[in-house]
Amino acid sequence: MAAKVFTHSEWKKIWETLEADPARYGLPERVYGSVMLTSFNIRKLGSATSRNNDTWKFLADVCRRFDLLAVQEIMDDLSGLRKLQGLMGPEFGMIVSDKTGAFPGEPGLGERLGFIFSRSVVRRTEIATDISYDRSKVLNTLGRYNDEIYEAMAPYAKKLDNYLARLEEYKAGNRRTRPKRPRFKAKMPTFLTFIRTPFCVSFEISGHPGTEPYQFMAINAHLYFGDYMADRRQEFDALMEWILARVREHDRAYYPNFILLGDLNLDFDNPRTDRKRIEKHMKTFNGDTEDDVNVNFPFLDPYPGRNKVFRTNARLDQTFDQIGLFCRDQRLPTYLDNATIGQDPRGPDYGVFDFANLFSDALNNQSLDQLSPDKKGEFLARFEHKVSDHMPLWLRLPLP
């Protein structure tokens, strides 16, 4: 039985609760002299008819608060994204990748990656590209790990051969039903290529007259989730390797600064252990760069005054989504600034719009963690598909 979506009267209660205290839920104000960057995985953002008008209004009113919005999980049907952009207003522009993650005509969940940006603050410049490992890189990896890859692929290859044989029988009329293609499941010994190629676009953010704009490559990524944690880390490391290699080529790169926004699917459900592991990993990235390059993932740190990191999924138990800065521009925040973040209203600052607790407070008169497990599950089902199962995370920067 499908979960009941929020009614118009319930949306009215949600808006009343939010407007009474937006800061409580991490929804940032518009502050003169600052620019807002955000990342938002909007679950299966496809057809314009997949959500009702109240839901579209909510999403648009939230997204309108941000100047550069990286959106993940856009479906092939762009009517929903176009509706969202239209409701946000004519001052917002958009650029979207083609579908990635599934070969045309073959099964698989293909997705697009996109940016929506305020033309009054953000200017898109010349570059728009995917991030991939070229053929030579892939062939070198295959050669180096040939035996290990063959061993890992053998069980799947056997299933695939069996499937292809049955498919030929079906085409010849010797089978009544078309066989189902086997699901790929293999623990790969090394990274080969991205499950969905990250999308990279160049932007400028203008500041006060006479100042140099922020110039950066914005990378929108929705990395691998999969069955094996090792596969997730391999894909994350591959993206870091690509970015850092490009940062080192600053004399030839279009812009010397990179900002990563996306659903990285990092394993981060236990801060006591995962924080130390990821921090150690990040420090190796700092060591791989030159002294004037800063690598900063602010959402790996507990926000000042909090004893835990922000959660970015609606179930409030993971920090899958991240914003990462790889910058030579000394005006942008370093990891040392994270300890005193938020002291200036213009930024730098960061946070998450916790609409999961907003919904629960408004409709249950209780926070999400006060609900019983059964009631919590039923309540999450009401909005995880029709709003999203991820929440927007944001970074505020002072204008130049």
C-alpha positions, 0 to 999 in steps of 0.5 A: 500500500502506497504511503499517503502524501502530505495533504494541503492542510498538512503542508500549511502546518509545515509552513507555519512551523518553519516560518516561526523559527527557520533557524531551528531547522537550519534553513539559512537566511539571505544575507547581503554580501554573501553567496550560498552554495548547496548540494541536494539529492532530490530523489528521482527528480523526473516527471513534473507529475511525480509530485503534487503542487504543494511539494513543488512549491516547498522544494522551489521555495527552499531552493530559491534561497541558494545561489548555486545548487548542485542537484543529484538523481535527476531522471531522463525526463527533465520536466520536473527539473524544468518545473522546479527551475520555473517556480524558482523564478526567471533569474535562475539558469540551469545546466544539466548533464546527459544521462549517465549510469546506464547505456542507452537501451540497456537496463539500469538506473541512469541519472543526470546531474545538474546545476541551477544558479542565480544569474545575478550572483553566479556566472557560468563560464566556458567549461562543461564536461564529465570527469572520466578515466580515459581509455589508456588509464583503464587499460593500464589498470586492467593490465596491472590487475588482470588476474585479480579482476578475472577472479572477481568477475568469473562468477558473474561471467558464468551467469552472464553466459547462461543468460545470453544462451537463454536469451538466444533461446527466447529469440528463437522462439524456444522459450516463452518468457524473456530471461532477466539479465543477471545483476552485476555483483562482484567485489572489484579489486580496483577502480575501473570507471565511475558508476555515474560520471561526475559533472564539472562546470566552470563558474564565477561569483562576482563580488563588490566593485573592484574585487576579483571574482571567485573562479572555480570548477564545480563538480557535481557527483553521485558516487557508488553505493553498491554492495561493498564498502571497498567499492565505495572507497575506491570510487571516492579515492578515484575522484580525489585522485582526479581532482588533486591531479588537476589542482597540481596542473594549476598553470594549465587548468581552466581555474585553479580552484575546485569545489565538490558538491554531491552525494559521495555515499561515504560510510559515516554512520559512526563518528567515533570511528569513521571520523578518524578514518576519513580525517586520516584519509583527508590528511593524505590529500593535504600532503599530496598537494602544494603548500598553497592548496587547501583541502577542506571538507567542513561537514566532517567536523562537528559544527562549533557548539554541537557534539556531533556532525550534521546528518544529511539523509532524512533518517538522520543516521548518515552523512552521505552528502558532502561539500569539499573545497580544493582551493588556491584562493586564500579567501576561501575557508580552510579547514582551520576556519571550521573551528570558528565558523559562523561568527560573521553573518556573511560567512563562512558558514555551513549547515543542513536544512533538517526538513525531516524534523520540521515535518515531524515537529509540525505533524507529530508534535515530536522530533523524529528521534522521539517517535517509535521505530514503527511510527518513524518508519511509517512517517518517513515513507510519507516523504522520502519518495515524494519530497526526498530521502536526502536533505540540502546541505549548504555553504555560505561564503562572503562575497569577494 
